[in-house]
Amino acid sequence: MSRKLILREKYKDLKEFVAQIPRRFEQEGRTIYKGRNLIKVFDGPNDLQMNVKRYRIPKGINRLVYSLGIRKAKGLRGYQYPRVLLEKGIDTPEPIAYIEDRKGGLITYSYLITVQSKLQHTLYEFGNAPKEQWLPMVEPLAAFAAKIHEQNLMHRDFSPGNVLWDVIDGTYQFSVVDINRMYFGEVDMKQGCENFARLWGPKEFFCELIRSYAKNRHFNEEEAIRIALSARERFWTRYRKRHEVMFDLEL
């Protein structure tokens, strides 16, 4: 087995600690997500909390595609893309390192190590939230999404778990995570409005969010809502054929 470690120069003093993460991963760290991939938080040197995401072994043709470099592996994209967002003023956890294991020349597990975000909430909390809870969120969230799109960026999985938020010193702050699926280029009205389709929440919340987003980007509000609602209906109609919907969905 071979192992590749890419470590940002800024964190060169952490090399010994980071290099041991794959060996320690199974038994140590605090699990915060368990699914296709596994995410744990490790307490690093100097009280630095590290978010470590272990990507599952790619399946089928994807394993060959990633191994041959035809397409960048998800973890490698997750390591490289944050710097683009951060340079444009879009908050996302700062990357520390990327580790890639191979056997017989083929990728097995890979690890993305970032600074653990201090934001404590996700948009899942707005699934069935009453208006008094979601209303203060509408304008700042819409402004955040508009800022991303106006920087010629779009998160292709702009979903509840991938938008972190918190209120700090009375101000809403947001961060995007799991950004290995990004679009780089001009984001027009249709693309921008359809980008909200995966979000949870009451229909009224969704419509007000799109209305505020349209104002930020100087789009026609009613047309923006029409586009967004159509995309929302398509996404959730497909989704609920295979999965349980975990909030009161009104299309």
N, C-alpha and C positions, 0 to 999 in steps of 0.2 A: 504494500500500500504506500502511496505517496501523499504528501500533504503540502499545500501551498498556503502561505500566510501573507496577506497584504495588510500592512499596518500604516496608518497615517503618521507622518513624521511628528506631528504634534503629540502623539501618544507613544512615542518610542520607548519611554520609560516603563510602559506596561507590557512590553513584549513577552517577558517571561510569564507573567500572569495570563495573558491572552493565549499564549501558545498551549497552556495546560487546560483550557476550557473544554475541548472535545473529550479529553480523558475524564474530566470531572463532571461532565454534563449530566449523565444519567443519575448520579447520586447526590449532586449538590444543586444549589440554586432554588429559587422559589418559583413554582409554576404559576403563570398568569394566563396561559392559553394552551389548550390541548385540542388539536384537531389534526388536519393533514400535516401541519407543521407544529412544532412545539416551541413555546416561548417561555423563557425563564429570566428571572432577574438575579444577577450576581452582585454581591458587595465586593467591589474592587478596592485597590489601594487608595489611600487618601480620601476615604468615604465616597468614592465615586460609584454610583449605582449603574450597572451595565445591563442593558436589555440584550439578551442573546436569543436569536431566532434560529432554530435548527430546521433546515428545509429537508423534507423527506427525499428519499432517493427517487430521482426522476424515473418515470415509467415509459416503456415502449420507445417509440422513435424520438421522443423528447430527450431521453438520456443520451442518445447518439448525437442529436443536434447540439445539445449543450456541451457535450464532451469535445466535439470537434470544433467548437467555437463558431458554428454557423449562426447561432444565436447566443447572446450572453445569458449565462445562468441567472436565475431570479435573484439569488443572493448577491451576485456581483453587480447587477443592476441596482439592487437595494443599497449597495455600498457607494456606487458612483453617483446616482441621481440626487441624493440629498444636497450635495455641494451646489448643484445647479439651482435648486429651490432656495437654499439659504442665501446665495448670491443675489437672488431676486427679491429677497425680503419675505419669503414664504417660510413660516416656521415648520420644521420637521426635525426629529431627533438627529443629533449630530453623529455621523459615522465614526467608528473607531477602527474597526478591522473587518476583514473578510477571510474566512478559512474554507478551503475546499479540499476534501479528501477524494482520492481516486484509487480504484482497484482495477488492474488490467487496462489502465488508460481511460477507464470510464468513471464519471463522477458518481460518488456515493452520497454521503452526507455533506452538506455545506452549512456554514454558520455565518450569520450577519451579527456583528456586535456594534451596538450604538449606545449613546448616552441615554439612560432611562428618562423619559419625559416626566416633568413635574406636574403636568396637567392630569387631573384625577377622574375626569368624566368622559363619557362617550355619548353619541347621539342616540344610542339605544334607549336612553332614559326618557326620550320624548315619544315613545311608541303610542302610549295612551294618555299622555300628559294633558291636564286641563289647560285652558287658554292662559290663565294667569301664570302658569309655569313656562309655557313656550313663547309667549308674546315678547318678553324682553330680549329673547334670543334672536328673533327674526332679523332685525336690521344688522346687527354685528355679524351674524353668520352669512347673510347675503353679501355683505361688503367683503368678507373674507373670500368667499367663492369668486366674486367678481374680480378681486385683486389677483387671484391665481390665474384666471382666464385672460385677464388683460396683460399678464406677463407672458402670454403665449405658452401657457402650460395647462394641462388638464389631467387630473387624476382619473384614470379609466375605471377605478373601483371606488368611486366617491360614495361610500356606504357608511352606515351608522358606526361601525366599529373602527373605521379608518379616519374618523374625525374626532380628535380629542379636544376637550374644552375645559375651561375653569374660569372662575371670576377672581381676578387678582387685583387688589387695590381698587375694587369697584368697577373694573373693566373686564369685559369678556375677552379671553384670549383663546386662540385656536391653533391646532397643529395637525398636520396630516401624516399618517403613517402607512406602512405597507405600500410604498410608492414604486415598487418594481414595474408596475404597469402605468406608464406615463405617456401622454401625447405631447409632443413638442411642435408647436406651430400655432398659427392664428386660430382662435376659437370663435366661431361665428355664433349667431343667435340660436340656430337650431342645435348645434353641438352643445353650447353652453346650457341651454334649458333642459335638454335631454340628459345632461350629466347628473341631474338631481334625482332621476327616476328611482334609484335604489333606496332612497332615504325612507325611514320609518316616520310615523306621526300622523295626526289627524289631517284630513283633507284640507281643512281650513288653514292649518299651519303650513301645509305644503303650498297652497295658493298664495298666502301672504309672503312666504319666503321667495317665491318666484316673482311676485309683484315687486318686492324690494330689490331683488337682483336685477330685474329689468330697469328699474329706476337708476341703479348704479351704472348700468351699461348703456343707458339711453335707448333702450329697446321699447317697442310698443308693448305695453303691459298685458293687454288682453290676448294678443297673439302669442306672447311668451307663455302665458298660462295655458293656452290651448296646446301649444307644442309640448310643454312639460307634462300636462295631464295625460296626453295621448301616450307619451313614452312611459309614464308611470303605469298606465293601464296595461300596456304591452308587457312590461317587465313582470309585474305582479301576477298577471294572468298566467304567464308561463311558470313563474316560480311556484305558485300554489298547486300546480298540477303534480309537483314532485316533492314539495316540502310543506311543512306546517307553517302558517303565517303566525308570528308571535305577537301580533298586535291587532287591534280592531281595524281591519282594512276596509276603507270606503273608497270605491273607485267612482 
